[in-house]
Amino acid sequence: MLKNKVYDARFLTPLMIVITYVWIQLFNLSGIGVNAGMVYQMILVLYVFFLTFYKQIKPLQKLYLVLGILFCLIGDMALSRAFDTPNGYRLPIGMGLFFIGHVNFILGIFSFRKPKIKSFRTNFLIVFSVIVLLFVFTVFNPDELLLSILAIVYAVALGIGLTLGLSMKDNPIYRFLAWGYGIFIFSDWLIAIRAIKGWNTPDLINNQGVWLTYIVALSLICYSIVHLNRSINK
């Protein structure tokens, strides 16, 4: 009975709101600061957890998808200074946590379906070239060499998710995945041009612009991954 109710928005939405509220209070009691963006991500964590937990998929697939969104949340907590990180390592730690999250997403996606090698290779070469050129000319900073290298490696990892979405045109779900990863790369690029390259960008972009694109991107990715086992004909 509970299994059927979880798919009912009339049951799932209030449940996620209550659990999110309790989650926030526990964070506050432990001294971890919570902002609006983190709240939205908590709801997405619960969304992925419930919809994957009750789907007829392999336990390892469920683990990949839930770990993916959890590490994205923790990575954003690090970047948002919700908890203390070693001085000067906030950005590398945040990128590392996000990297782990997206590796889990990608492993989960591959476990559902593998793209045709030729299509994947062609799309990856295009995506890889665009990302490297974009980051070399707009992000790379010799004064921040470590961050610059980490940013390019991280962006290429995101490019694999984008490539997967572009390589499976016969399944509409992967269109959302492609859009999600494309916007995600753009959102992280907005952060990188300021934090690494040192460009002065308007506060509207630094705050609302980054958060809006990030939440939209993560929502599209989460929607995609919880429907990866849907039949192509549906």
VEXDREN-2710 file (C-alpha; in Angstrom, 1 decimal):
% VEXDREN-2710
k/r/px/py/pz
1/MET/0.0/0.0/0.0
2/LEU/2.8/2.4/0.9
3/LYS/4.6/1.6/-2.3
4/ASN/1.6/2.8/-4.4
5/LYS/1.1/5.9/-2.3
6/VAL/4.6/7.1/-2.7
7/TYR/3.9/7.6/-6.4
8/ASP/0.9/9.8/-5.5
9/ALA/1.9/13.5/-5.3
10/ARG/-0.9/14.0/-2.7
11/PHE/1.1/11.8/-0.4
12/LEU/4.7/12.4/-1.5
13/THR/4.8/16.2/-1.5
14/PRO/3.6/16.8/2.1
15/LEU/5.8/14.0/3.2
16/MET/8.9/15.5/1.6
17/ILE/8.0/18.9/3.1
18/VAL/7.7/17.5/6.6
19/ILE/11.0/15.6/6.4
20/THR/12.8/18.6/4.9
21/TYR/11.6/20.7/7.8
22/VAL/12.9/18.2/10.4
23/TRP/16.2/17.9/8.4
24/ILE/16.6/21.7/8.5
25/GLN/16.0/21.9/12.3
26/LEU/18.5/19.1/12.9
27/PHE/21.1/21.1/10.8
28/ASN/20.4/24.3/12.7
29/LEU/20.7/22.4/16.1
30/SER/24.1/21.1/15.0
31/GLY/25.3/24.5/13.9
32/ILE/25.2/24.0/10.2
33/GLY/23.8/27.0/8.3
34/VAL/21.0/26.4/5.8
35/ASN/20.1/28.6/2.9
36/ALA/17.2/28.5/0.4
37/GLY/19.2/26.7/-2.2
38/MET/20.1/23.9/0.2
39/VAL/16.4/23.5/1.1
40/TYR/15.5/23.0/-2.6
41/GLN/18.2/20.4/-2.9
42/MET/17.0/18.5/0.2
43/ILE/13.6/18.2/-1.5
44/LEU/15.3/16.8/-4.6
45/VAL/17.3/14.4/-2.4
46/LEU/14.0/13.0/-1.0
47/TYR/12.4/13.0/-4.5
48/VAL/15.2/10.9/-5.9
49/PHE/15.3/8.7/-2.7
50/PHE/11.6/7.9/-2.7
51/LEU/11.1/7.4/-6.5
52/THR/14.2/5.2/-6.9
53/PHE/13.7/3.3/-3.7
54/TYR/10.3/2.0/-4.8
55/LYS/11.2/1.4/-8.4
56/GLN/11.9/-2.1/-9.7
57/ILE/15.6/-1.5/-10.3
58/LYS/18.8/-3.0/-9.0
59/PRO/19.9/-2.0/-5.5
60/LEU/23.2/-0.8/-6.8
61/GLN/21.4/1.5/-9.3
62/LYS/19.4/3.0/-6.5
63/LEU/22.6/3.6/-4.5
64/TYR/24.3/5.3/-7.4
65/LEU/21.4/7.7/-8.0
66/VAL/20.8/8.6/-4.3
67/LEU/24.6/9.0/-3.7
68/GLY/24.8/11.3/-6.7
69/ILE/22.3/13.8/-5.4
70/LEU/23.5/13.5/-1.8
71/PHE/27.1/14.4/-2.8
72/CYS/25.8/17.4/-4.8
73/LEU/24.1/18.6/-1.7
74/ILE/27.2/18.2/0.5
75/GLY/29.3/19.8/-2.2
76/ASP/27.1/22.8/-2.2
77/MET/27.1/23.0/1.6
78/ALA/30.9/23.2/1.4
79/LEU/30.8/25.9/-1.2
80/SER/28.1/27.8/0.7
81/ARG/30.2/27.7/3.9
82/ALA/27.5/25.7/5.7
83/PHE/30.4/24.0/7.5
84/ASP/34.0/24.8/8.0
85/THR/36.6/23.7/5.5
86/PRO/40.4/24.1/5.6
87/ASN/41.5/27.6/4.7
88/GLY/41.9/28.0/1.0
89/TYR/40.5/24.6/0.1
90/ARG/36.8/25.4/0.1
91/LEU/36.5/25.4/-3.7
92/PRO/38.6/22.3/-4.3
93/ILE/36.7/20.4/-1.7
94/GLY/33.4/21.6/-3.1
95/MET/34.4/20.6/-6.6
96/GLY/35.6/17.2/-5.4
97/LEU/32.3/16.4/-3.7
98/PHE/30.4/17.4/-6.8
99/PHE/32.7/15.3/-8.9
100/ILE/32.0/12.3/-6.8
101/GLY/28.3/13.0/-7.0
102/HIS/28.3/13.2/-10.8
103/VAL/30.5/10.1/-11.1
104/ASN/27.7/8.3/-9.2
105/PHE/25.1/9.7/-11.6
106/ILE/27.1/8.7/-14.6
107/LEU/27.7/5.2/-13.3
108/GLY/24.0/4.9/-12.6
109/ILE/23.0/6.1/-16.1
110/PHE/25.5/3.6/-17.7
111/SER/24.0/0.8/-15.6
112/PHE/20.5/1.5/-17.1
113/ARG/21.6/1.8/-20.7
114/LYS/24.8/2.2/-22.7
115/PRO/24.9/4.5/-25.8
116/LYS/26.1/3.5/-29.2
117/ILE/29.9/3.8/-29.2
118/LYS/30.1/5.8/-32.4
119/SER/27.4/8.3/-31.4
120/PHE/29.0/8.7/-27.9
121/ARG/32.5/9.2/-29.3
122/THR/31.4/11.8/-31.8
123/ASN/29.3/13.8/-29.3
124/PHE/32.0/13.5/-26.7
125/LEU/34.7/14.9/-29.0
126/ILE/32.5/17.9/-29.7
127/VAL/31.5/18.5/-26.1
128/PHE/35.1/18.0/-24.9
129/SER/36.5/20.4/-27.5
130/VAL/33.9/23.1/-26.6
131/ILE/34.4/22.7/-22.8
132/VAL/38.2/22.8/-23.0
133/LEU/38.3/25.8/-25.3
134/LEU/35.7/27.6/-23.1
135/PHE/37.6/26.9/-19.9
136/VAL/41.1/27.6/-21.4
137/PHE/40.1/31.1/-22.7
138/THR/37.7/32.2/-19.9
139/VAL/38.6/30.2/-16.8
140/PHE/42.3/29.2/-16.8
141/ASN/44.4/31.4/-14.6
142/PRO/48.1/30.7/-14.1
143/ASP/47.9/32.3/-10.7
144/GLU/45.3/29.7/-9.7
145/LEU/46.9/26.8/-11.5
146/LEU/45.5/24.0/-9.2
147/LEU/42.0/25.4/-9.3
148/SER/42.2/25.9/-13.1
149/ILE/43.2/22.3/-13.7
150/LEU/40.6/20.9/-11.3
151/ALA/37.9/23.0/-12.9
152/ILE/38.7/21.7/-16.4
153/VAL/38.8/18.1/-15.2
154/TYR/35.5/18.6/-13.4
155/ALA/33.9/20.2/-16.4
156/VAL/35.0/17.3/-18.7
157/ALA/33.3/14.9/-16.2
158/LEU/30.1/17.0/-16.5
159/GLY/30.6/16.8/-20.2
160/ILE/30.2/13.0/-20.0
161/GLY/26.7/13.5/-18.6
162/LEU/25.9/15.9/-21.4
163/THR/27.3/13.5/-24.0
164/LEU/25.1/10.7/-22.6
165/GLY/22.1/12.9/-23.0
166/LEU/23.0/13.9/-26.6
167/SER/23.9/10.3/-27.6
168/MET/20.5/8.7/-26.9
169/LYS/18.2/10.6/-29.1
170/ASP/15.7/7.7/-29.4
171/ASN/14.7/8.1/-25.7
172/PRO/13.0/11.4/-24.8
173/ILE/14.1/11.2/-21.2
174/TYR/17.7/11.8/-22.2
175/ARG/16.8/15.1/-23.7
176/PHE/16.1/16.3/-20.2
177/LEU/19.4/14.9/-19.1
178/ALA/21.3/16.8/-21.9
179/TRP/19.5/20.1/-21.0
180/GLY/20.3/19.5/-17.3
181/TYR/24.0/18.9/-17.8
182/GLY/24.3/21.7/-20.3
183/ILE/22.7/24.2/-17.9
184/PHE/24.8/22.7/-15.0
185/ILE/28.0/23.4/-16.9
186/PHE/26.9/26.9/-17.6
187/SER/26.1/27.5/-14.0
188/ASP/29.5/26.3/-12.8
189/TRP/31.1/28.4/-15.5
190/LEU/29.5/31.5/-14.0
191/ILE/31.1/30.6/-10.7
192/ALA/34.5/29.8/-12.2
193/ILE/34.9/33.0/-14.2
194/ARG/34.7/34.9/-10.9
195/ALA/36.3/32.6/-8.4
196/ILE/39.2/31.4/-10.6
197/LYS/39.6/33.9/-13.5
198/GLY/38.8/36.8/-11.3
199/TRP/36.3/38.6/-13.5
200/ASN/34.0/41.0/-11.8
201/THR/30.5/39.9/-12.5
202/PRO/27.3/41.5/-11.3
203/ASP/25.9/40.4/-7.9
204/LEU/22.7/39.4/-9.7
205/ILE/24.6/36.8/-11.7
206/ASN/26.7/35.7/-8.7
207/ASN/23.7/35.0/-6.6
208/GLN/20.3/34.7/-8.3
209/GLY/21.8/33.8/-11.7
210/VAL/24.0/31.0/-10.3
211/TRP/21.3/29.6/-8.0
212/LEU/18.6/29.7/-10.7
213/THR/20.6/27.9/-13.3
214/TYR/21.9/25.4/-10.7
215/ILE/18.5/24.5/-9.3
216/VAL/16.9/24.2/-12.8
217/ALA/19.9/22.0/-14.0
218/LEU/19.8/19.7/-10.9
219/SER/16.0/19.4/-11.2
220/LEU/16.2/18.3/-14.8
221/ILE/19.0/15.8/-14.0
222/CYS/17.0/14.4/-11.1
223/TYR/13.9/14.1/-13.2
224/SER/15.8/12.3/-15.8
225/ILE/17.6/9.8/-13.5
226/VAL/14.4/8.7/-11.7
227/HIS/12.8/7.8/-15.1
228/LEU/15.8/6.1/-16.7
229/ASN/14.1/2.7/-16.7
230/ARG/11.0/4.0/-18.4
231/SER/10.1/2.3/-21.7
232/ILE/11.1/4.2/-24.8
233/ASN/7.6/3.8/-26.2
234/LYS/5.9/5.5/-23.2
END
